[in-house]
Amino acid sequence: MTTEPAVRESISTEERDALRESIGALLKQRGGSAALRTSLSRTPRIDRGLWQTLSAEIGVTALPIPEEFGGAGASFVETAVVLEELGGSLSVVPVYSAALASAALLTAGDDAASARLLPAIAAGTSIVALCWAAPSGWSSSGVRAEAGLLSGTAHYVLDAESADRLLVVAGTDAGLTVHDVDAHAEGVTITAQPLLDPTRPLASVTFDDVPAETITARAGTIDAIRTAAWALMSAEQVGGAARALDLTVGYSKEREQFGRAIGSFQALKHRMAEMYAHVATSRAISRAAVYALASGSADAAHLAAAARVHCSEAYSSVVGDAIQIHGGIGITWEHDIHLYFKRAQSSSQLFGQPHEVVADMVARLRGHVPTVLPTGP
């Protein structure tokens, strides 16, 4: 890859490592499982204390935002470092949503909208959720925009429960457009959804003729948002898979069968070696995709798609093996490994399932019109 040196000019490897260590130490200090379970019992489902520390005190939401818009002027590479750590702890904080909103605004290139929204995102004083999907998924929008008013329902909206503002991808006769809406405006109804994965708050958001500010967007903005979503999600998936592997290795050293630790059995050694290989390859493709995203590389979309497919499937494979090695305790609330299994499944469904991504890549290689990337309402 030739993109890595360009990204590393402003932030050194040592600084990134220090960021990773500080985030990891904070999450460990916060209490791990106990803090996670407490946040899951709240409404809305968010760890406010951790969110305040990460956004306002450490400034993680400011990392990819240029200084002219109140940010730290770093890049999405640093954001990915944070997301990897958060994916390992399953922390219920809207950092991914903040990164996605930042990517959407910066990609759109509307300086007025960026000046209006990005400083509050950077400071952590405003949580912004992206509303996109129709009931069938992210192949089209469930919201229509006509005469400056939004109507319809966006499904599977991350962190909508705790959002202050909404970025809405809406369908028009000319294609998809992006709009800014106050989450508490009249006509906006946010309904929390029951979930397989309790650590990933999702909601449906219904708009009943809600006035919205249209964001002027460059051509290709919608595809670029999805590229950012895939690349950044892969970093979170790597963190979750790595933590699931660590939990499994630790358990295999403690659990005894036939008078010896189960980790000493050759069959389990081989399985954990395969899990390690999945984590290592996922980390490599994820970092390549994030570097390409951060540097504006021409192959960013292809690398993000590859990361989307590989990291989703690898995460699911790792946690599947982890559940089996843990045995009965792995499917009870007494152990956290089942939460990683659920997170892996939910993450693989967001912004297009892996098989849909593969189908689209095949269609593009054959010169056909894309079949799953959004092209209209």
N, C-alpha and C positions, 0 to 999 in steps of 0.2 A: 504494500500500500504506500502511496506517495502522499496521502493526506495527513498522516500523523505529525510530521514535523511542523506543518503550518499551524496545526492546532496547539502544539506544545509551546509556541513562542511566548504566549502571555502567561501561562500557568505551567510551572515545572512539575516534573514527576514527583518530586519530594513534597510539593504542596498538595498534590492530589492524594498522595499516600497519607499525609497529615489529616486531610479532610476525611478520608475513609476511616482512619483511626479515631478521630474525634466523634464522628457519627456513630461508629460501632460502640465506643465507650459510653456515649450518651444513652443509646438504646439498652445496653446492658445495665446501666445505672437505673434506668426507668423501671426495671423490674421484670422484663421479659413477659412470660406467660401471664403473670398476675395483672400487669398493666393492660395487656391485650384483652383479657377476658372482661376487665372492668369497662373498657371502651366499647366492647360489643354489647353491653347491657344498656348503653345510653341511647337517648333519642334527641337529636340525630346521632348517628353512629360515627363518632369522631373522638379522637383523643386530643382535646383542646389544649391541655397542658403541653403535650409533646409538640403539637402544631405551633404553639406560641414560641416555644424554644427554637424549633427548627427554622421558622420563617422570620420571626422578629429579632431573635438573638444571634443565631448563627447565620441567617441570611441565605438559606438554601434556595428559596424561591427567586432570589435576585440573581443567581449565578448566570443564567443564559441571557439575561436582559441587558442590553447596551446601557452604558452609563448615562447617555442622553435621555433615557427613559427611567432613570432612577435605579438602574440595576448595577450589578457588580462588574459587568463587562467581561465575564469569563466565557463559557460555552456550554453546549449540551453534553460535552464530555464530562464535565464536573457534575452536571445534573445526573448523569448516568451512574457516577460513583455513589451518589446519595441514594438513588433508586435501588441500586444493587444491595446496599445495606438495609434499606427499608423492606425490600423483598425478602431478605433473610429473616427479618423479625415479624413480618406480616403486620406491621404497624398501621393502624387505621388513621391515616393522615392524608390530606389531599395534595400531596406533593406532585404526584403524577398528573393530576388534573391541572395544577398550576403550570407545569411544564408544557402540557398539551395546549393550554390557552395561550401561553407565551409564544409557542411555535406557530399557532394559527395566526396570531396578530402580526408577528414578524414576517411570516410568509406572505400574508396579504399585502403588506407594504403600505398600509394606510397610516401615515404618520400622525394624523389627527386622532385616529382611534387608538393608536399605540400610546400617544401622549396622555390620552384620557384614561386608559385602563391599565397600562403596564406598571406605572409607579406604585399603585395600590397592590398589585400582584407581587411586585418585588418586595414590598414592605410587609407582606403577609396580612394586610388589613382587609383585603378583599379576596374571597374564594370564588373562582370563576369555573363554571362547569360547561363542558362542550355537549350540546344537544344535537344529535345527528340521526340516530337510527330509526328506521321504520320497524314494524313488528317482525319483518323477515330478517332484519339485521342491517348492516351498514352498506347495503347495496344501493340504497336510496334513502331519501329523507321522509320522515313521517309528518313533516310540517310544510305548509304552503305559505308563501308570501304574496300578498296581493294588495296593491295600493298602500303600502307601508304598514300593513297589518299582518300578524301571524296567526294562523289557525291550524289545528291538528295536534298530534301527540308525538313527542320524541320518546323513544323507549331506551332502556338500558343506559341511562345517563349516570355517569360516575359522579359521586359526591354532590348530587343535586340537593340532597337534604340539607346540607350545610352551606349551600352556595349563596353568595350575595348578588352575583350577576351571572347571566347565561349567554354563551356564544352559541347561536342557533344556526345550523345549516338548514336552509329551507329551499324547497323546490319552487321554481317559477316556470313559465312557458319557455324561457330562454336557457334554463339549466339551474344549477344550484348556486345559491348566494349565501352570504354570511351576515348575521345580524347580532346586535348587542341589545340585551333586554335586562331590566331590573328583575331579579328573581322574586321580588316581593310585589311586583306590579299587579294591579287589578287584572283579572283574567288569566293569571298564571296559577296553575294547580300542580303541586308536586306531591306525588304519591310514592312512598317508600315501597319497595317490592320485597316479597319473601325470597330468600336466596339459598342456593346450595352452599355458597361460600359466604359465611357471615362476616369475613374480614374485608369484603369488597362491597361497600354500600352502593346500590343501584336504585334508581327510581324512574318512574315515568313522569314526564312533564307535559301538561296539556295547556295549549294556548287558545284562548277564546277571543279572537279579534284584538290581539295585544299590539299596541304601537311599538315599533322597534326601530333602532338606528341601524341603517344599512352600512356595512363596512365595505369600502371599496377594495376589491381584491384583484390581484394580478391573475393572468391566465395560468391555470395549473395549480391554483392555491389548494383546491380540494384534494387533489392527488398528493400534494406536498404535505398536507396535514396528516394524511394517512401514513405517509412515509415516516414522519416524525413519531407518530403513534406506535408504529411497528418497532422502530429502532429503540425507542425509550422503554417500551414494554419488555423488549428482550433483555435489557439490563436487569429489570426487576425479576424476570424469570430466572436469570442466572443466579441471582442472590438467593431465591427460594430453593432452587435445585441444590445449590452448594450447602445450604443449611440443612436440607433434608438428608443429604449425604453425611454431613457431620453428625446429625442425630442418630443415624443408622449405624455408623461406625462406632460411636460411643455406646449404643445399646448392645451391639454385638460383642463388646468387650466385657459388659456387665452380666448379660444373660447367660446362664449356664444350662447345659443339657448334657446328660450322660457324664457329669462330673467335669466338664470343661466348658470354657467360653464358646458360644456358638460362632464367634468370629474366627475361631481356629479351624473351622471346617472348610475344606478346600472349595466346596461348591459355593459357599457364601462369600469366600474370598474372591472367587471369579466374578460373582454377581456384583459385588461392591467395586471391583476393578472396572467393570462395564459402566457402573454408575459414575465413577470418577471420569471416565473417558467422555461420557455425555456432558458432564459439567465443563470439562476443559474445552471441548470443541464448541460448546455453546458460548462460553466466555470469549473465545477467539472470534467467532462470527459476529457476536453482539458488539464487541469493541470495534471491529471493522466497520459495521453499519453506523455506529454512533460517530466515529471519526469522520466518515463520509458525510453524514448529516451536518456535523458541526462545521466542516470545511466547505460545504456547498459543492461537493464532488458530483460529477455527472453520473456516477454509478451509485449514488445514494439510494435511489429507489430500488435498484436490483439487490443491493446488499441488505436493505431493510426487509425486503420480501424474503430473502434467504434466511435472515435471522428470525423472521416471524415464523417460518415453517420449522426450521431446525430447533429453535429454542422452545417452541410450544411442544413439539413431539418429544424432545429430550427431557423436559421438565416432567411431562406426564409419565414417561418411562421411569425416570428416577424415583418419583414418589410412588409409583406402582410397585416397584421393587422394595421400596422402603416399607410400605404397608405390609408386604408379605414377610419381610425379615423381622418386623416387629411382632408379627403374629396377632393374637387376639387383642392385646392392649392397643394396637395401632388403630383400631376402629372405635375406640372409646374416648370419652372426654378426659380420661386420666392422662392422656398423652397428646402432644400437639401435632404429631405427624399427620393425623387425618386432616388437619386444617391446611397443611401444605398440599395434600392431595386435592382438596376442594379448590384451593387457590389455583392450582395448575389447570384444573378443568375449566374454571371460569375465565382465566386469562386467555386460554386458547380459543375462546368464543368471541372475544372482543375484536372489533374492527376487521372482521372477516376470518373465517376458520381456515386452518392450514390447507385443506384440500381445495378451498375456493381460490386461495392465493396461487397454488400450483396450477390450477386450471387457467387462471388469468395469465400466468407467465407463459404457459404453453401456447395460449391463443396469441399472445404478443409475438412470440418467436415465429409463429406461423403467419403473422401478418394480419390476423383477424382483429376485429373490433373487440376491445376489452369487454368481458362479460360480467365482472363483479365490481370493478371500480365504478364509483358513482358518476353517471353521465347526465342525469336529469332527475326530475321529480318522480 
